[in-house]
Structures are given as C-alpha cells and as structure tokens.
Amino acid sequence: SKFADLFIVLIVVLLLPELSVCFTDVLYPSLQSFDPDETFLYKTIHHLFQLLLTIVLMVILSKKMNLQQWGFNLKNLSQSLKIIGIFLVIFGGITYVMLSNKTSFEFDYPLTTKNTLGIQFFQYLLSGLGEEPLFRGFIMVFLAKQWRKVFTIFKIELPLTIIIATV
C-alpha cells in the first residue's frame, strides 16, 4: 500500500545514514592521521558509505544491476565532467579570493592547503553526491509506483513524490 511504501522510505532514510555513521566510526580511527585537524575526512567517509549503501539498496530492489531506473546514467559523461570542472574552478576561485583577501570569516580549523582542499572536495562534490541518491532518487523512484498525484502550481506540474522527498 501507499503508506507501507512511505513507512519503508522513512525507515530507509533514517537507517542508512545511521549505518553510515557506524561504518565510519569503525574506519575513521585508522585514517584519522590524514586529517589531524578533523576538518573533512569523517564527513567524507560518512557520505561515501551513505552513497555505497544507497546504491547497494537500489541494486537489490532492482533485482539486477540497472541503476538507470534510479536516475544514474553516463549518457553525457564528458559534458557532465566539463560542467563539474567549470563549477570547481569558479567556486574554488571565489574561495581562494575570499581567503586571500583576509575576509572576516572565522574557521574552526587551520587554513592549511590540505584542510581547504579537503573541505572543498567534500562540500562541492561529495555532499550532494552522497545525499541526493538517497534523499531524492530513492524516495522519488520508490514512491512513484503508487504515489502518482501531481499538483499544478502556477502552470508547473509538481509530483507528490517531489514534495515528499523535499519534506
């Protein structure tokens, strides 16, 4: 039923991040020396585990290795990589200018090259990559089979699954 699917989605969305924390807590101490200021590595490992667990769940639910139905594809890989590269150059440049102009930002960690690049890698690439497949892709695709209601707001069609995923 619809509400059983909603319950399953809720359990998965609550459970997978917690499992990722458990796996991260096991792995992180052996790698902690790479990030002595505890700036980026824990979050990076957590998001990688969350992504991996989400993909494993999607493969299990697909009954075959077809992740395209969950929104993964490599159709425009070169174009996607160009967009990512442009994004990284622009935001990396903005960050560099802001930091080099001694702006009034305060950080909880020393501004070393490793810390700056590590946190940028996490924020610009991994935070979305580790969260969107679970919090958008999984929820919307899993619920889309039964939750087909579409709202029209200012001539824009908005499926109920998008609203649920957003909430």
N, C-alpha and C positions, 0 to 999 in steps of 0.2 A: 504494500500500500504506500501511498504518498508519505504518510507520517512515519512509517517504518524506514523508508529511504532517508527521510530527514533525520531520524534518530541515528541511523548508521553514519551519515555525513557528520553529524555533531560529534559522535564518538571518535571517528577517524581524525577530525580536525583538532580535537582535544588530545588524542592519544599520540599521534605521530610526532608532534613537537616534543612531548614529554619523553618518548622513546629516544628521540634525537639527543635530548639532554643526557639521558642515561649513557648512551654510546659515547657522547662527547666527554662526559666525566671519566670514562674509562680510558679513552685515548689521549686526552689533553695533557695529563701529567707527564707523559713520556715525550711530548713535543713542546712543552712549555718554555724550554730554554731558547727556542726560536723566537719567542715573543716575551722577553723578560719584563716588559712594561705592561703586559696583559691588555694590549690595545685592540688586537684584531683576530688573533688565532682562535680563541674559543668560539666566537661568533661565526667564524669561517667554517670551522669543523662542524658546528651545530647545523648550519644551513646546508652543508654538503650531505650530512646524514639525512636531514629532512628531505632533500631532493631525492636522494637514493631510495629512501623508504617509500616516498610517493610514487616513484617510477616502478618499484617492485610491486606495490599495491595495484597500480594501473595495469601492469603486465598480468598479474594474477587475475584481475577482473576481466581482462580482455580475452583470456584463455589462449592467447597467442601473442607473439611479440609484435603487436601492431599499435604503436603509440600515436599514430596519426589521428586515430579517433579521439584522442585526448588533447589534441592540439599541437603535438610535436610534429615538425616536418623539416626537411632540409631542402625544400624546393628552391629557395632563393638564398642559399648559404652565403655566396660571395657578396650579394647586396646587403645581407644582414651584417656580415662582418665589417663591411665598409661603414655602415651606419653606427655600429658599436665603436669602431675606430674613431670616427668623427666625434661621437659623443665623448669618448675618453679624452681626446685631445682638447676639446672645448672645455669640459669641466675640470680636467687636470690643469689646463692653463689658468682658468679662473681661480682654482685653489692655489696655484703657485703664486699668482699675482697678489691674492689676498694675504697669503702668509708672508711674502717677501716685503709687502708694504707695512708690515707690523700693525696690522689691524688689531682692534681691541678684543679679539676672540681669546677666550681662556680655554685651555685644554687640560684634561686630567692626566695627560701623559706627555713625555718629552717629544718635541717635534724633530725626531730623527728621520732620516730618509726611509728606513725600514718601517717605522710606525706610520708615516704619512702614506707611503705606497700601499702598505697592508690595509689600512683603513679605507683608502680609496678603492682598492680592489674589492673589498667587502661591500662598501656602500654602493659603488657604481655598477658592479656586475653581480655579485653573489646574493645580495639581499633580495633582489627581485627574482633571480633565478631559483633561489631556494624557497621562495614563498608562493609565487604565482601558480606553479603547477598544483600545489595543494589547495591554496585558498581561493583560487579562481577555477583552474582547469578541472580538478577533481570534482569540486562541488557542482559546477555547472553541468558538466557532462553526465555525472552520475544522476543528478536530479532531472535532467532534461527529458528522460524517457517518460516520466509521469507528470512532471510539473510543466505543462505546456502553455500556461496562461501568459498572455502578452498584453502589456499596458501600452497605450499610446499617450504620450505626454508631449505636447507641442509638436505634433506630427513625427515624433521619434518613437519607434517601437522599442519597448523595453521588456524583455522576457523576465518573468518572475524569478527565474534561476539567477539572473544577474543581481537582482535585489537581494535574494537570499545570500548569495556569495559575498556581497558587499557588507551585509549585516554580520 
